[in-house]
């Protein structure tokens, strides 16, 4: 999916405000407080990366920094995919983290018709997860725990897909400014911006006088959750 320019403009405006409040140079604010580097498909943030330096060089020359940012993204949009995963089942995928942890990822693969998290699609999402955990049970031999980190865990439409014991572990994960689990809350299923949520964010941002509690400008926090995989096997009946 190619994301709309408004999504990048929102992050650019945030970085400009951070630079004003903190005294950081704008390039540093763009690197540390936005998802731009990762959306450019450059991997884990590294200020010395040649393509990041190319972006900054263009930014210095640009008449309109926001327009240049979006143009730079479009040149790389096809390469800037989602996180690396082992297998995908419908809207869900998983990856292995260090140690014995499995990380869940959600991607809206239904761009037409009903919402992928709507009541009409609940049974399909549960089926996606049942297939995923069936695959894990058949292919992964060591004991695992399942972890998630996303703004989506604030939504009942998402929460109802998971074991209650998993949801009971939820805690707020702060300072995730470089990551999509925070910025994704501003995107609709077509890659456009959710304007009401963006307006709420900008209103809060305009009231900031320091970097303290900066992440509370975001309408929804990132929640992290974790539980043993056996609880998922039992919940989905695999």
KAWOFEN-V673390 format. One record per residue. RES is the residue in three letters. SS is DSSP state (~ for helix, > for strand, _ for the rest). Layout:
BEGIN
res & ss
RES & SS
RES & SS
END
This chain:
BEGIN
res & ss
UNK & _
UNK & _
UNK & _
UNK & _
UNK & ~
UNK & ~
UNK & ~
UNK & ~
UNK & ~
UNK & ~
UNK & ~
UNK & ~
UNK & ~
UNK & ~
UNK & ~
UNK & ~
UNK & ~
UNK & ~
UNK & ~
UNK & ~
UNK & ~
UNK & ~
UNK & _
UNK & _
UNK & _
UNK & ~
UNK & ~
UNK & ~
UNK & ~
UNK & ~
UNK & ~
UNK & ~
UNK & ~
UNK & _
UNK & _
UNK & ~
UNK & ~
UNK & ~
UNK & ~
UNK & _
UNK & _
UNK & _
UNK & _
UNK & _
UNK & _
UNK & _
UNK & _
UNK & _
UNK & _
UNK & ~
UNK & ~
UNK & ~
UNK & ~
UNK & ~
UNK & ~
UNK & ~
UNK & ~
UNK & ~
UNK & ~
UNK & ~
UNK & ~
UNK & _
UNK & _
UNK & _
UNK & ~
UNK & ~
UNK & ~
UNK & ~
UNK & ~
UNK & ~
UNK & ~
UNK & ~
UNK & ~
UNK & ~
UNK & _
UNK & _
UNK & _
UNK & _
UNK & _
UNK & _
UNK & _
UNK & _
UNK & _
UNK & _
UNK & _
UNK & _
UNK & >
UNK & >
UNK & >
UNK & _
UNK & _
UNK & >
UNK & >
UNK & >
UNK & >
UNK & >
UNK & _
UNK & _
UNK & _
UNK & _
UNK & >
UNK & >
UNK & >
UNK & >
UNK & >
UNK & >
UNK & _
UNK & _
UNK & _
UNK & _
UNK & _
UNK & _
UNK & _
UNK & _
UNK & _
UNK & _
UNK & _
UNK & _
UNK & ~
UNK & ~
UNK & ~
UNK & ~
UNK & ~
UNK & ~
UNK & ~
UNK & ~
UNK & ~
UNK & ~
UNK & ~
UNK & ~
UNK & ~
UNK & ~
UNK & ~
UNK & ~
UNK & ~
UNK & ~
UNK & ~
UNK & ~
UNK & ~
UNK & _
UNK & _
UNK & _
UNK & _
UNK & _
UNK & >
UNK & >
UNK & >
UNK & >
UNK & >
UNK & >
UNK & ~
UNK & ~
UNK & ~
UNK & ~
UNK & _
UNK & ~
UNK & ~
UNK & ~
UNK & ~
UNK & _
UNK & _
UNK & _
UNK & _
UNK & ~
UNK & ~
UNK & ~
UNK & ~
UNK & _
UNK & _
UNK & _
UNK & >
UNK & >
UNK & >
UNK & _
UNK & _
UNK & _
UNK & _
UNK & _
UNK & _
UNK & ~
UNK & ~
UNK & ~
UNK & ~
UNK & ~
UNK & ~
UNK & ~
UNK & >
UNK & _
UNK & _
UNK & _
UNK & _
UNK & _
UNK & >
UNK & _
UNK & ~
UNK & ~
UNK & ~
UNK & ~
UNK & ~
UNK & ~
UNK & ~
UNK & ~
UNK & ~
UNK & ~
UNK & ~
UNK & ~
UNK & _
UNK & _
UNK & _
UNK & _
UNK & _
UNK & _
UNK & _
UNK & ~
UNK & ~
UNK & ~
UNK & ~
UNK & _
UNK & _
UNK & _
UNK & _
UNK & >
UNK & >
UNK & >
UNK & >
UNK & >
UNK & >
UNK & >
UNK & ~
UNK & ~
UNK & ~
UNK & ~
UNK & ~
UNK & ~
UNK & ~
UNK & ~
UNK & _
UNK & _
END
